[in-house]
Amino acid sequence: MTYTPEKTLADLVRQDFPILHQEVNNKPLIYFDNAASSQKPLAVLNTLRDYYEQDHANVHRGAHTLSARATDAYESARDKVAQFINACYREEIVYTRNASEAINLVAYSWGLNNLKQGDEIILSVMEHHSNLVPWQIIAQKTGAVIKYVQLTATEEFDLEHYQSLLSDKTKLVSIVHVSNTWGCINPIEEIVHLWAYEEYFGKHLLKLLLRIDALVVLFLQ
């Protein structure tokens, strides 16, 4: 009897990405930098090509056939994204070019107008620069203080230390869901639960903003 090993997930998915059909240093290309630039599977490449070959036109600005088809595809994509991330309404999603622009938008709009001297921002030591530098700049401008959640002995998010940092001075918690530096998946449900407990049931009656950087986890889905 001949034994045929089952294909791994990598075997099944890798063929969908043309860019991975090459060798680097005489070895099959392995690409990990998806947080910065995710590679595109054939389904995406073909859809883009079909659009530019068949439907490309201004959306919401024409009555002709191409514009109507482009508009339908544009609006349909927004509905699909809302469904994919389980948003209540598509209108609650703000599209930006990348994570850095999104975080800076929150920092310079909400941060500059709501943070003041002595307010505290909670980050973790595993944050990417996109979720670190903007808050450092805002802290310098407003006088807010940044506190960092440390790691456990197993180099995971320390929930006990996180809870100890929450206080009536906390105004923002901004944590990455999946760390692109450590490769660990943070316990977001527990992080949200502790934040909600302190805000609504704790002794401080806080007014907190909780921000989760879920960029990497979206591509892992």
Secondary structure by P-SEA (a helix, b strand, c coil): ccccccccccccccccccccccccccccccccccccbbbbcaaaaaaaaaaaacccccccccccaaaaaaaaaaaaaaaaaaaaacccccccccccccaaaaaaaaaaacccccccccbbbbbcccccccccaaaaaaaaaccbbbbbbbbcccccccaaaaaaaccccccbbbbbccccccccccaaaaaaaaaaaaacccccccbbbbbbcaaaaaaac
